[in-house]
Amino acid sequence: MFSPLQILSMAKTKLVLWDIDGTLIRGARSASQAFLAALRTVFALGPELKGMSFAGKTDAQIARELLSNHDVDNGLIDARLDAFHMLYVQEFQQRAAQLHAEIQILPGVQALLQLLQPRTVQALLTGNFEAGARLKLDAAGLSHFFMWECSAFGSDHEQRNQLVPIALERARSLGYAISPANTVVVGDTPFDIACARAGGARAIAVATGSFDHAALAQAEPDALLDNLADLQQVLAALEISSAD
């Protein structure tokens, strides 16, 4: 006899890995405010910060690039990165009311996640630290759609291209027989596409973030959508039959 988990594992053989910012939600300005406040405190930076680029990168990568632009030594960054991580989460938690007021779910997302939940393993692949991802998706009311145990975060590895294998290993450890070929990364930046390629997964790009349709097309995703509002179009891109 198979256990209920084993039966579920055999039934779900596609892993969909969702980016968060610009793909599922937008408007989490309190996250960047908390991020910069923690950086200033831990690394004694002034009020003016230069060289900021958040899209498609892990939180640790963003911090390292920004700090390097301010001539902070890599050794000091390594020594204080954990302290920054902890303070960032605390700063973000203190902005919970602001986060709830500003966050927006992008068109089609809630209906799509509901539709896919019984058909696929839905997890996250995001540059956010796990605690930051949880705060954002809790505020949006979307956390329950995802298997957090199969997800990969910026707190797991500083380089986004290393995250698909982490998510796959976690899914397999729970009994899901999923291969890279049956894994799809959905995101809004060329970095999401590159991450999928590095892990042997398919890439679906959605032009709802800071990169337009033309910029995403240059990165050659397997499918490119204007948004996630057309459920049948998304199912086709995911290679899931509407009859499944």
N, C-alpha and C positions, 0 to 999 in steps of 0.2 A: 504493500500500500504506500502511496505517496502522501506526504504531508501536504496541508493546504499551501504552505510556502513553496514547496517543490512544484506543485501543480501550477501555481501562479508564475513561478520562474520559467516553466516550460512554455507557458502561454504568451509571455511577453519576451520577445526576442529582439526588440528594437530599443535602443537607448537614445533618447533625445536630450541633449545637453544645452541648457538655456543660459545665455548671457542675461544680465539683469538690466543695467543702465543703458537706455537707448533702445533696448529690445523689448523688455516687458514693461518698464516704467520710465518716467522722466520726472524731473523736478526736485530731486533730493539734494537741494542746495545746502541743507544743513550738514550733509555728509562732508562736503568739501570744506565747509566752515570749521567743522570739528577736526578734520584732517590737518588743516593749516594751523589751527590753534595748537594742536598737539606738537606739530613740527617746531613751531616757534618756541614752545616751552622747553622741549627736550633738547633741542639743538641751539638754543639761545639765538634765534634769528630775529632780524628786524621786521618791521611791519610790511616792507615792500619785498615781495617774493617774485623772482623772475624764472622764466623757463618752464611754466606749468603746462603740462599736457596730460590730461587724465584718460582720454578715450582709448579703450582697448588694452590698457596696461594693468598689471597687478598693482595693488596698493604699495607693496614694498618697492617695486620698480619705479613707481612715480616718486616715492620719497627719495630713493637713491639718486634719480636723475635730477630732481630739484635741488637736493643738497649738494650734489657735485657742481651744479651751476653756481652755487654759493661757496665753492672751494672748501667744502667740508671733506675731511679725509675719509677714505673708504673704511679704514680701521675703526674710526670713531662711529661711522654709520653702523657698522656691524655690531659694535659694542652696545649701542643705544637703540637698535631697531626694535627689540622686544619691549623696551620701556615706552617707545613711541606708540607701538601697537596697543598696549594696555591703556595709555592715556587717551589715544584716539577713540577707543570704544567708550571710555568714560565720558569724554566730551560729547560724543554722539548720543549716548543715552540721555544726557542732560538736555538735549534738543529734541526729545521725543515728541513733544506737543507740536513744535514747529514742523517736524517731519510729517506728522499726520496731516497737517494743514496743507502742505505744499506738494505732496506726492501725487502723481497721476498715473493711472494704468493706461497703457497705450491701446488704441483701437483693436478690437477683436481678441485681445489676450485672454480675458477671463473665459469667454465662450470656447476658445481654442483649447485652453488647458483642461477645461471640463470635458471636452470631447475626447481628448487624447488620453486622459487619465486611465481608463480601463484597457487601453490598447497598447500602451507603451510604458517603458520605465522612463519617467520624467525626472531629471535631475538638473543640477546647476553646474555650469562651468563659467566661473567669473573671477575677475581680478580682485574683487572685494575680499577682504578678510572675512572669515566665516561669520564672526559676530556682526560685522557691518551688513553683510548680506541678510542675515536674520532680521535685523532691525528694519531694514528697508521693506522686506517682503511681509513681515508682520504688519507693518504700517499700511501696506497695500492690501492686506487680507488675502495674500496669495501663497503663504508658506505651506499650507496643507496640500498643495498640488504636487510637491516635490519630494522625492526620496533623498533626504539630506545625507543618508548613509552612503549613497552612490555618487555624491557630488564632489567637485574639486574646486578649491578656492585659492585666492592669492596667499592665504596663510599656509597652504600646503607646499607651494613652490613659488619663488620669485619670478620665474620665467613661465609665461602663459603656455608656451609650446610644450611644456612638460605635463600639462594638466589632463589631457585626454587619457594617457595611460593610467594615471591615478584613479580617475573615475571608472575606467574599465576594470581595473583590479578590484575596486570596491564592489562593483556590481557583481563580478564573478564570485567574490567571497561570500555573497549572499545567495548564490545559487543560480544567478541569471546567466544563461548560455548566450552571451552576446559577443560578437566579433567587432573589430574596428569597422568592417564593411557595413555592419548593421547599426553603426553609431552615427548620429547626426549632430553637428554643432550649429546652433542658430544664434547669430549675432549681428551687430550693426556696424562692425569695423573690419578693415582688412586684417587686423590682428586676429580676429576670430576665425577668419578664413585660413590664415597661415597656421593657426593652432590646430584646426581640423586636419589640414594637410600633414602636419608633423606627426599627428597621431593615427594617420591612416583612415580618418573618418570623412564623411561627406560634410559639405559646408553649405548652409543656407544663409544668405545675407538678406537683411531687411533694412531698407533705407529710412529708418525712423530715428536715427541718431545724428551724429555730427558729420557723417560722410554721406554725400549724395549718391544717386544711382550710378552716375558715371564713374566716380571714384571706386565704388564697390565693384563695378563691372571689370575694372582694370585688374583686380585681384583674382578674377575668374572663379567665382563660387559655382557650385553645382546648380544652384538656383538663386535667383535674385528677385525679391518682392518689394513692392513699394511699402507695404505694411502687412499686418497679419489679419486684416478685417475680412478677407474673402476666405472662408474656411475651406471650401473645396479646392481653391488654389493652393493653400498651404498643405492640405493633405496630399495633393499631387506632388508637390515639391518634396514632401517627406517620403514619398513612395508608399503611401498608405491608402488602401482602397476605402472608399466611403462605405462599402458594404462590410468591411472587417468588423 
